Amino acid sequence: MTVGRTIAGVAGAAAVLYGAWVRPRLMRWGATDEEVAGPYPGAGLVPGGERSATMAVTIGAPPDQVWPWLVQMGSGRGGWYSWDRLDNAYRPSAREVHPEWQGLAVGDQLKFWAPGRRTARRHRNRHHAAAIGGTIVTTRREIGTTTG
């Protein structure tokens, strides 16, 4: 067997393993079967919206203690509470609730850091966000107002 065939075989096996075992787990990280099968909160606010990964974490605190941390997420705000070197351009995520970041309204954008840029400026790296009824809804499309 040649080196080229060996490399191709290993790459093919890795792709199959990733597609069959790794990716399905990443697409539902921590989420229950009910969370994966059910509609996204706020799904009706984004007509024609597409479902993507469903990731979840259980937090041992009441919603009124968690909400202030969630609503201040984003680059240039509280960060992403994740791998700051990767997700927030080496800037540390907030370690406390900041009153100046507690407002999130329809049409606001959650900015993501993009490699090679100080802040994400291209549309593909922005999500429109709204805090509606205890749910943060994000979409790449602009969120309109609803009635009813």
N, C-alpha and C positions, 0 to 999 in steps of 0.2 A: 504494500500500500504506500502510495506517495504521500509526502507531507501535505500537499494541496488537498488530497482526498480526506486526510485525517482532519485537517482544519475545517473543511466543509462539513464533515460528519459531526464534529463537535459543535459547530455553529448551528447546524440543523437540530441536533438533540437539545441544545440550549433553547432554541426558539420554540420547540415543541413543549419543553418543560415550562417555559415562561407562559406560553399561551394556555396550557392545560392546567397549571397548578398555581403559578405566582399571580398572574393578572386577575383571575377571578377573585382571589382573596383581597387584592389591592382595591378592587372595584366595590367592595362591601366591607371594608375594614371596620370591625367592631359593631356593625349593624345587625340587628335581628332579622329573621325572615320577614316579619311583619313590616319592619321599616323599609326593607328593600322592595317589597311588593306593593306597599301603600303609596298614595300620592305624596309628592313633596308638599310641605306646608306652603301655602301661598301660591300653589300651582295655577290657580285661576287668574292670578294677576298678570301672568305672562302667557297670553294666548299663543298656542303653537310651540310652547317651550319644549325643549328636548331634555330628557332625563340623562344624567351622566352618573358618575360614581356616587354611591351612598356610603358615607363614612360616619361613624358615630363613636361617642365616648360617653360613659356613664360618669357623672360627677356627683359626689356625695355632698351636695349643697342645694338649698332651695333656689328656684329660678330667680328670685329677686336679688340673690347674692351673685349669681352667675351672669345675669344680663348685662350689668355695667362693663364687665370684661369683654363680652362678645361685641357690644355695640362700638367699642373703641378700637376694633381690629383694623389693620391696614397699614401699608407702608406710609411713613410720615405721621403715623398716629401711634397706636399701641403695639404695632407689630402683629405677628401671626402666632405667637406663643408656640413656636416650633423650632426648627433648626435655624437660628438667627443668621448664621454665616451664609446659609443657602437661601433662606426665604426672605431675609430682611437686610441684605447688604452689610452684614456684620454689625448692624445696629441691634442692641439688645431690646427684646420685647419689654413692654411695661411691667413693672413689678408692683404697681399700685393703680388704683382707679383714678383717672384724670377727668375732672369735671368738664374741661374744655373739649373733650372728645365724646361726650355723651349724646350729642345730637346726631341723628342719622335720619335723613328725610328722603322722600321719593326723588330720584334723580341724582342723589349723591353718588360719588364714585369711590370704590375701594381700590386703591392703587396697589399694584404688585410691583416689586422691584424687578428689573430686568437686567441681566448681565450686560455690562458695558454702558449702562445708563444710570444716572443718579436717581431718577425716579422713572417709572413707566409712563411714557408719553404716547405710545401708540395705542390705538383703539383695541387691538387684540389683547392687550395686557390690562384693560380696565373692565371692571364690572360695575354696572349700575346697581345700586343697593337701596333697600328701604327697610326700615324697622316697622313692621306692621303686626299688631296684635301679639307681641311676644315672639315674633319670628323675624329673622333677618333673611330677606329674599334677595338673592343676587342673580343677575342675568347679564349676558353680553348685549342684550337689547335694552332700549330705554323702557322703563316701567311707566305706564300711563296711569291716569286716575281711573278709578272704577266707581260705579254707582250701584246702589242696591244693597 
